Amino acid sequence: MSESKKYSIEEAMKAQRSLRDAAGLEPEQFPLEAFVGMVSDEIETLRKRDKTDEEIASIIRNSSAIEITAAEIAENYASPEERHQHGE
């Protein structure tokens, strides 16, 4: 069996941006809850490395225009069970 193709998030975002531009659509917007769900794998890894939710929120705020608090991370974090139930 052949290995499936894989692409970085940056390449996926470039393709999506081009498709949305071609379709005359505005950039896609994600509610905070969906965003935290999408980055819950990374949050889990950082927590295992003893980063607090406040430190994680600070990383997000300092690297993007996303305003988020530690409480919002804790409230919207998707557990491994919640993240992996979509593939079943």
N, C-alpha and C positions, 0 to 999 in steps of 0.2 A: 504494500500500500504506500502511496506517495505521501510525503509530509505536506500538511496544509500550509498555505501561504500565510505569512504574518507581516503586519505593517505597524509602524510606530503611530502613536496618537497624533503626532505632528503631520504625518502623511495623510492620515484619515481626515484630519481637520482641513487640510488643504483641499482635498477632494470634495468634502462636504461644502466648503465655502464656495468653490467653483460651481458646484451643482446648484446651490441656492442662488448664486449670482445669475447663472444662466436661466433659472426659473423665475427670476425677478422677486425672490423672497428675501426678507430681512434675515439678519443673522439669527440663528436659533438661540432661544433664551431658556435657561433651566431654573426651575424653582430651587430654593436653597435645599429643600429636602432631597430632591433628585441629585443635586450636586454632591451632597454629603454621601448619599448612597453610592454614587459613582467612584468616589475616592475612599470608600471604606476599607478596601484592601490596603491602601497606603496608610490609613489611620491605624489599622490593626498592627501593621509592621512597626510603625513609629511608637505605638504604645508598648509593644514588646521590647523596644529599645529604651524604655523608661521615659519617653517624651510624654508630657502632660497634654491634655486637650488645649490648654491655654498656649502652650508652646506650638502645637500643631496649628491652632488658629492664627498665631502670629506668623508662622511660615506662609500660610495662605494669604494673609493680608499684605505681607511684605513683598510677595511675588506676583500679586495680581490686584485687580480692582475689586475683588470680592471682599465684602465686609462680613465677617463671621466671628462669632464668639465661641468660647469653650462650651458654654451651655447649649448652643445650637448644634455643635458637633456631637455632644453627648446625647442630645434629644433625637437626632436624626441618623446616627450611626447605624448602619445595617450590619447585623451579626453575620458571621460566616454562613450560618444556616439560612438566613434570609437571602444572602447573596447567591447561594448555590442552588436554591430551590427553583430558579428560573430555568436551569438546564435540564431538569428532570422531567 
